[in-house]
Amino acid sequence: MLVHPQFDPIAFSVGPVSVHWYGLMYLVGFALFWWLGTYRAKKDSWRQMDAEKVEDLLFFGVLGVIIGGRLGYCLFYQPDFYLTYPSQIIRIWDGGMSAHGGILGVIIAMLYFAKTRSINFFTLADFVVPLVPLGLLFGRIGNFINGELWGRVCSPEFVLAMIFPQAADGLPRHPSQLYEATLEGLLLFVVLWIYSKRPRTPGKVAALFCLGYGICRFVVEFFREPDSFLGLQALGLSQGQWLSLPLIVIGVFVWVWAQRSSKR
């Protein structure tokens, strides 16, 4: 049976300033977005992007991820607390980010960018979504380094069973952060990157992201320990699963719409 390595959450310090691994993982995700986005923009003119647009898009995307992720966590997971103590919303350094909220924030950022740059929204979305899973990948690695968001209790004989000292019960659990990093991150990136290599009907790549992320997150939630302050919700599903269902529905709807558009 494995034991979580108990990494130091602080990567390094410069004087009084400490840089955390979790923050570095976000920076790695943003850097990869810029690098791969610039590569594709230069390589394929049909994407209607260039290096300058990628940089501008990254700026708005960062705002969308941070603001949307934070507000999503506050409203989706602990609305009563944050509505009672709204000043706590800005304390992002205390932790609390929602991937679903971050996705909503990025959608809003893309809507603004597409409108101000006169780009079709779905053309822009199809450019953006293959670059998103790597950010999810490194975000989940950050969760693992912090020893947080661990999985549900499992058999000690399971090959990946792991003890998380932060979980006071000391029981073996699934390292669900790594499951999410593999499915929502690496696997989804490979699928979307390959599928989007050639022109597709606008909206199809974005639809595949919604379906892929929604399904992967829904499945992994069966192995992830629900938040202690929420527990399981209706029908025995977690909050993360309920938030993933609309993404799956949107993915199906957009895929069908794009398929019919291609026939017309």
C-alpha positions in Angstrom: 0.0 0.0 0.0 1.3 3.4 -0.9 1.6 6.5 1.3 1.3 10.0 0.0 4.8 11.5 -0.1 3.8 14.7 1.8 5.4 17.1 -0.6 6.3 20.6 0.7 3.5 22.7 -0.9 6.0 25.6 -1.2 8.2 25.2 -4.2 10.6 28.0 -3.3 10.8 31.3 -1.4 12.3 34.6 -2.4 12.6 36.7 0.7 9.2 36.9 2.4 7.4 35.7 -0.8 6.7 31.9 -1.0 5.8 30.4 -4.3 3.5 27.3 -4.0 3.5 24.3 -6.3 -0.2 24.8 -7.0 0.4 28.3 -8.3 3.3 27.0 -10.4 1.0 24.4 -12.0 -1.4 27.1 -13.1 1.6 29.0 -14.6 2.7 25.8 -16.5 -0.8 25.4 -17.9 -1.0 29.0 -19.1 2.5 28.8 -20.6 1.6 25.6 -22.5 -1.6 27.3 -23.8 0.5 30.2 -25.1 3.2 27.9 -26.7 0.8 25.4 -28.3 -1.7 28.1 -29.3 1.0 30.2 -31.0 2.3 27.1 -32.8 -1.1 26.3 -34.2 -1.9 29.9 -35.0 1.3 30.2 -37.1 0.9 26.8 -38.7 -2.8 26.9 -39.8 -4.1 30.1 -41.2 -7.7 28.7 -41.4 -7.9 29.0 -37.6 -8.2 32.8 -37.9 -5.6 33.4 -35.2 -2.1 34.8 -35.0 0.5 35.2 -32.2 -0.8 38.6 -31.1 -4.4 37.3 -30.8 -3.2 34.3 -28.8 -1.5 36.5 -26.3 -4.6 38.7 -26.0 -6.8 35.7 -25.6 -4.5 34.2 -22.9 -4.9 37.4 -20.9 -8.7 37.2 -20.9 -8.5 33.5 -20.4 -6.4 33.8 -17.3 -9.0 36.3 -15.9 -11.8 33.9 -16.8 -10.1 30.9 -15.1 -9.2 32.7 -11.9 -12.4 34.8 -11.5 -14.7 32.1 -12.8 -13.0 29.3 -10.8 -13.2 31.3 -7.6 -16.8 32.5 -8.0 -17.8 29.0 -9.2 -16.4 27.5 -6.0 -18.1 30.1 -3.8 -21.5 29.8 -5.5 -21.6 26.1 -6.3 -20.0 24.6 -3.2 -20.4 27.0 -0.2 -23.0 29.7 -1.2 -24.4 30.2 2.3 -21.0 30.9 3.8 -19.7 33.3 1.1 -23.0 35.2 0.9 -22.8 35.7 4.6 -19.1 36.6 4.5 -18.6 38.1 1.0 -15.2 39.6 2.0 -13.9 36.0 2.1 -14.5 35.6 -1.7 -11.3 37.4 -2.6 -9.2 35.2 -0.2 -8.2 33.0 -3.1 -4.9 32.2 -1.4 -6.9 30.2 1.2 -7.9 27.7 -1.5 -11.1 26.9 -3.2 -11.4 26.8 -7.0 -14.0 25.1 -9.2 -13.1 23.6 -12.6 -16.7 24.0 -13.7 -16.6 27.7 -12.7 -13.3 28.1 -14.5 -14.9 26.7 -17.7 -17.8 29.1 -17.4 -15.3 32.0 -16.9 -13.4 30.9 -20.0 -16.6 30.8 -22.0 -17.5 34.3 -21.0 -13.9 35.4 -21.9 -14.3 33.8 -25.3 -17.6 35.4 -26.0 -16.1 38.8 -25.3 -13.0 38.1 -27.3 -15.0 36.7 -30.3 -17.3 39.7 -30.3 -14.5 42.3 -30.1 -12.3 40.6 -32.7 -15.1 39.7 -35.1 -14.4 36.0 -34.9 -17.1 33.3 -35.0 -17.5 32.1 -31.4 -17.4 28.4 -32.3 -14.4 28.8 -34.5 -12.6 30.4 -31.5 -13.9 27.8 -29.1 -12.6 25.0 -31.3 -9.2 26.7 -31.2 -9.2 27.1 -27.4 -10.6 23.8 -26.1 -7.7 21.5 -27.2 -5.4 23.7 -25.2 -7.5 23.5 -22.0 -6.9 19.9 -20.8 -3.2 20.4 -20.1 -4.2 23.1 -17.6 -6.5 20.6 -16.0 -3.8 18.1 -15.9 -1.3 20.3 -14.1 -4.0 21.6 -11.8 -4.8 18.1 -10.6 -1.1 17.4 -10.2 -1.1 20.5 -7.9 -3.9 19.0 -5.9 -2.0 15.8 -5.5 1.2 17.6 -4.4 -1.0 19.4 -1.8 -2.4 16.1 -0.7 -6.0 17.5 -1.1 -9.2 16.3 -2.8 -8.3 12.7 -2.2 -10.4 9.7 -3.2 -12.9 7.5 -1.6 -11.9 4.6 0.7 -10.8 1.5 -1.2 -9.4 -1.9 -0.5 -5.9 -1.9 0.9 -5.1 -4.6 -1.6 -5.8 -2.3 -4.6 -2.6 -1.6 -6.4 -3.0 2.2 -6.2 -4.4 2.3 -2.7 -2.8 5.3 -0.9 -2.8 6.6 2.6 -3.3 10.4 2.8 -2.1 11.6 6.2 -4.3 14.7 5.8 -7.3 12.4 6.0 -7.6 11.8 9.7 -9.1 8.3 9.4 -5.9 6.9 8.0 -7.8 4.6 5.6 -6.5 3.6 2.2 -8.0 5.7 -0.6 -8.0 6.2 -4.3 -5.5 8.8 -5.6 -8.4 10.4 -7.5 -6.4 13.5 -8.3 -4.2 11.3 -10.5 -7.2 9.7 -12.1 -8.5 13.1 -13.0 -5.1 14.2 -14.3 -5.0 11.2 -16.6 -8.6 11.3 -17.9 -9.6 15.0 -17.9 -6.0 16.1 -18.6 -3.8 13.8 -20.7 -6.3 11.6 -22.4 -8.7 14.4 -23.3 -5.8 16.5 -24.6 -4.6 13.8 -26.9 -8.1 13.1 -28.3 -8.9 16.8 -28.9 -5.4 17.6 -30.3 -5.6 14.8 -32.8 -9.3 15.5 -33.7 -8.7 19.2 -34.2 -5.6 18.8 -36.5 -7.7 19.5 -39.6 -10.7 21.8 -40.2 -14.0 20.6 -38.7 -17.5 22.1 -38.7 -17.4 25.0 -36.2 -18.6 23.7 -32.8 -17.6 20.1 -33.2 -14.3 20.3 -31.3 -16.0 22.4 -28.6 -18.8 19.8 -28.3 -16.3 17.0 -28.0 -14.6 18.8 -25.1 -17.9 19.3 -23.3 -18.7 15.6 -23.8 -15.2 14.4 -22.9 -14.7 16.5 -19.8 -18.3 16.0 -18.6 -18.1 12.2 -18.9 -14.5 11.9 -17.5 -15.4 14.1 -14.5 -18.7 12.2 -13.9 -16.9 8.8 -13.9 -13.9 9.9 -11.7 -16.3 11.4 -9.1 -17.3 7.8 -8.2 -13.7 7.5 -6.9 -13.3 10.9 -5.4 -14.4 11.7 -1.8 -17.2 14.2 -1.8 -16.6 17.5 0.0 -17.2 17.0 3.7 -19.5 20.0 3.9 -21.7 18.7 1.1 -21.6 15.0 1.0 -23.6 13.2 -1.7 -26.5 15.0 -3.3 -29.8 13.7 -4.9 -29.7 10.2 -6.3 -26.4 9.5 -4.5 -24.5 11.7 -6.9 -21.8 14.3 -5.9 -22.0 18.0 -6.6 -19.2 17.5 -9.3 -21.4 15.0 -11.1 -24.5 17.2 -11.1 -22.3 20.1 -12.4 -21.0 17.8 -15.1 -24.4 16.7 -16.5 -25.2 20.1 -18.1 -21.8 20.0 -19.9 -22.7 16.6 -21.3 -26.1 17.8 -22.5 -24.5 20.9 -24.0 -22.0 18.8 -25.8 -24.6 16.6 -27.3 -26.7 19.6 -28.3 -23.8 21.4 -30.0 -22.6 18.2 -31.7 -26.0 17.6 -33.2 -26.3 21.2 -34.2 -22.9 21.2 -35.9 -23.6 17.9 -37.6 -26.8 19.3 -39.1 -25.0 22.6 -40.1 -22.3 20.6 -42.0 -25.0 18.8 -44.0 -26.7 22.1 -44.9 
